[in-house]
Amino acid sequence: MTDNADVIIVGAGLIGLSIAYHLASKGISNVIVIDKEGVWGHGSSGRSAGGVRLEFSHPSAVKFSQYGLEMFRHFEDIFGISSSFNACGYLFLTRDASKWTVMQNLSLMQQALGVPVKCLSPQEVASQFSYVQMEGLVGGTFCADDGIADPGAVLYGFARRAIDLGVTIRLDEQVTGILMNHNHIAGVKTTKGIVLGGVVVNAAGPYAATVGQMAGVEIPVRPYRRSIYVTTPFSKLPQTIPMTLELETTSYLRREGDSILLGMSDPHEPSSYHTDVDHQTLEKLIDTILRWVPNLAEASIMRGWAGLYEVSPDDTAIIGEVPEIPGFYMANGFSGHGFMHSPATGRVIAELIMGEEPFVDLTPFALARFNADRPTPETFVI
Ligand SMILES: Cc1cc2nc3c(=O)[nH]c(=O)nc-3n(C[C@H](O)[C@H](O)[C@H](O)COP(=O)(O)OP(=O)(O)OC[C@H]3O[C@@H](n4cnc5c(N)ncnc54)[C@H](O)[C@@H]3O)c2cc1C
């Protein structure tokens, strides 16, 4: 079977489907999205915690979040389905004085971009968020505009509208090779045939490096398991709390209905494609989070799930056309931020493909940054 498409997108997750929607809404609808799984969003997109926040280290990343937040707020007007955005806020805490200095400096940049982030002293944290243990705390930032949305609804909205605008989504079909004509993209080979086309977008999430290799490009993105746990209904914390995170330990909590959702990354866990729930990290998480939210001692874990972060060396995405291979675009390495950045990524990739100036400076996302001096890593990572 041989088909033709103006744009071929590898991956029907939030990123691939946002790109498909943005392309189609600009009039490019001969787009084929291909996914190896039998449903949309089977990868990381179906495992996301739904966090949306404006605090990032690079102005471009802040602008990405602003575009995403605005879209999630008005999602129903555009897509006919609500994103269920809940502005519960984000509270980042630190017990490290040098990190606190960095956070305060970054908050000035964020405020200059219109982010209503506030720097709080330990006393202010304690008076506003009494469930947080103050011992050792040096400060925190709170942004009331941030919150939680529903990744499943957003994925559905992108997919449904893309299909309505003429995009084809092909499932149960794996891309196994990228066809080249000299150094130019000529299409893809799949388990079901060939699709010819001069533009291929790598939106393969944790498999970004594998798809990059098919075109001879090294994309430094590796998969890491991240587990999430949910307690039984729990009333010993306020019913309304922000997404609350301790930066040093990456431990965090937020409300999930009447329950509490918890998570933490384990820096010692090696890269893998495992997606079974990790019980060792749960033990470390309980030890860690009880130190700063002692009330949780009375909570019981009810369920959990795990998925893969697609992590770049500086925890910042890799977005753009590969300069040596015209027609090959990367939208990879979101390092835990791919839900909130999916709307803006779709927009900028569509703009690049159409030869337009991207609405945000993409320099911090360039693959070439890894060839130059060590890029500044993202501070706000969990
Ligand atoms: C536990 C967890 C919590 C998270 N919480 C948040 C959060 O709070 N906020 C936030 O912004 N982000 C969060 N994220 C990150 C976010 O979910 C991801 O960054 C985002 O979903 C990435 O989307 P994607 O489309 O790039 O990848 P995916 O959803 O993984 O999609 C990639 C698709 O490519 C397909 N594919 C791969 N290789 C091939 C091939 N060769 N041929 C065909 N198809 C292929 C896969 O089957 C997959 O469907 C979280 C992630 C996890 C795991």
The ligand as an SDF file (V2000), in Angstrom:
LIG
                    3D

 53 58  0  0  0  0  0  0  0  0999 V2000
    3.3580   10.0730   35.1000 C   0  0  0  0  0  0  0  0  0  0  0  0
    3.4320   11.2660   34.1990 C   0  0  0  0  0  0  0  0  0  0  0  0
    2.9540   12.5000   34.6330 C   0  0  0  0  0  0  0  0  0  0  0  0
    3.0310   13.6040   33.8060 C   0  0  0  0  0  0  0  0  0  0  0  0
    2.5180   14.7930   34.2380 N   0  0  0  0  0  0  0  0  0  0  0  0
    2.5510   15.8650   33.4280 C   0  0  0  0  0  0  0  0  0  0  0  0
    1.9900   17.1040   33.8490 C   0  0  0  0  0  0  0  0  0  0  0  0
    1.4770   17.2180   34.9560 O   0  0  0  0  0  0  0  0  0  0  0  0
    2.0160   18.1510   32.9780 N   0  0  0  0  0  0  0  0  0  0  0  0
    2.6030   18.0660   31.7510 C   0  0  0  0  0  0  0  0  0  0  0  0
    2.6290   19.0560   31.0190 O   0  0  0  0  0  0  0  0  0  0  0  0
    3.1530   16.9030   31.3230 N   0  0  0  0  0  0  0  0  0  0  0  0
    3.1350   15.8130   32.1320 C   0  0  0  0  0  0  0  0  0  0  0  0
    3.6820   14.6390   31.7190 N   0  0  0  0  0  0  0  0  0  0  0  0
    4.3830   14.6050   30.4380 C   0  0  0  0  0  0  0  0  0  0  0  0
    3.4560   14.4690   29.2530 C   0  0  0  0  0  0  0  0  0  0  0  0
    2.4870   13.4810   29.5140 O   0  0  0  0  0  0  0  0  0  0  0  0
    4.2910   14.1030   28.0310 C   0  0  0  0  0  0  0  0  0  0  0  0
    5.3470   15.0280   27.8830 O   0  0  0  0  0  0  0  0  0  0  0  0
    3.4390   14.1390   26.7690 C   0  0  0  0  0  0  0  0  0  0  0  0
    2.3200   13.3030   26.9100 O   0  0  0  0  0  0  0  0  0  0  0  0
    4.2690   13.7130   25.5870 C   0  0  0  0  0  0  0  0  0  0  0  0
    3.3990   13.5680   24.5010 O   0  0  0  0  0  0  0  0  0  0  0  0
    3.9190   12.9160   23.1680 P   0  0  0  0  0  0  0  0  0  0  0  0
    2.7960   12.9860   22.2110 O   0  0  0  0  0  0  0  0  0  0  0  0
    5.2340   13.4900   22.7870 O   0  0  0  0  0  0  0  0  0  0  0  0
    4.2720   11.3990   23.5870 O   0  0  0  0  0  0  0  0  0  0  0  0
    3.3200   10.1200   23.6620 P   0  0  0  0  0  0  0  0  0  0  0  0
    2.0350   10.4070   24.2800 O   0  0  0  0  0  0  0  0  0  0  0  0
    4.1390    9.0230   24.2620 O   0  0  0  0  0  0  0  0  0  0  0  0
    3.0430    9.8020   22.1460 O   0  0  0  0  0  0  0  0  0  0  0  0
    4.0260    9.2670   21.2950 C   0  0  0  0  0  0  0  0  0  0  0  0
    3.3350    8.2630   20.4150 C   0  0  0  0  0  0  0  0  0  0  0  0
    4.2720    7.8240   19.4310 O   0  0  0  0  0  0  0  0  0  0  0  0
    3.9700    6.4840   19.1350 C   0  0  0  0  0  0  0  0  0  0  0  0
    5.1370    5.9070   18.4790 N   0  0  0  0  0  0  0  0  0  0  0  0
    6.3910    5.8160   18.9860 C   0  0  0  0  0  0  0  0  0  0  0  0
    7.2090    5.2420   18.0630 N   0  0  0  0  0  0  0  0  0  0  0  0
    6.4490    4.9810   16.9710 C   0  0  0  0  0  0  0  0  0  0  0  0
    6.7170    4.3990   15.7000 C   0  0  0  0  0  0  0  0  0  0  0  0
    7.9300    3.9680   15.3610 N   0  0  0  0  0  0  0  0  0  0  0  0
    5.6990    4.2730   14.8230 N   0  0  0  0  0  0  0  0  0  0  0  0
    4.4490    4.6990   15.1390 C   0  0  0  0  0  0  0  0  0  0  0  0
    4.1330    5.2440   16.3260 N   0  0  0  0  0  0  0  0  0  0  0  0
    5.1300    5.4030   17.2280 C   0  0  0  0  0  0  0  0  0  0  0  0
    3.6420    5.8950   20.4980 C   0  0  0  0  0  0  0  0  0  0  0  0
    2.8770    4.7120   20.3760 O   0  0  0  0  0  0  0  0  0  0  0  0
    2.8920    7.0290   21.1880 C   0  0  0  0  0  0  0  0  0  0  0  0
    1.4830    6.8900   21.0740 O   0  0  0  0  0  0  0  0  0  0  0  0
    3.6030   13.4960   32.5110 C   0  0  0  0  0  0  0  0  0  0  0  0
    4.0730   12.2640   32.0740 C   0  0  0  0  0  0  0  0  0  0  0  0
    3.9890   11.1610   32.8950 C   0  0  0  0  0  0  0  0  0  0  0  0
    4.4930    9.8420   32.3970 C   0  0  0  0  0  0  0  0  0  0  0  0
  1  2  1  0
  2  3  1  0
  2 52  2  0
  3  4  2  0
  4  5  1  0
  4 50  1  0
  5  6  2  0
  6  7  1  0
  6 13  1  0
  7  8  2  0
  7  9  1  0
  9 10  1  0
 10 11  2  0
 10 12  1  0
 12 13  2  0
 13 14  1  0
 14 15  1  0
 14 50  1  0
 15 16  1  0
 16 17  1  0
 16 18  1  0
 18 19  1  0
 18 20  1  0
 20 21  1  0
 20 22  1  0
 22 23  1  0
 23 24  1  0
 24 25  2  0
 24 26  1  0
 24 27  1  0
 27 28  1  0
 28 29  2  0
 28 30  1  0
 28 31  1  0
 31 32  1  0
 32 33  1  0
 33 34  1  0
 33 48  1  0
 34 35  1  0
 35 36  1  0
 35 46  1  0
 36 37  1  0
 36 45  1  0
 37 38  2  0
 38 39  1  0
 39 40  1  0
 39 45  2  0
 40 41  1  0
 40 42  2  0
 42 43  1  0
 43 44  2  0
 44 45  1  0
 46 47  1  0
 46 48  1  0
 48 49  1  0
 50 51  2  0
 51 52  1  0
 52 53  1  0
M  END
$$$$
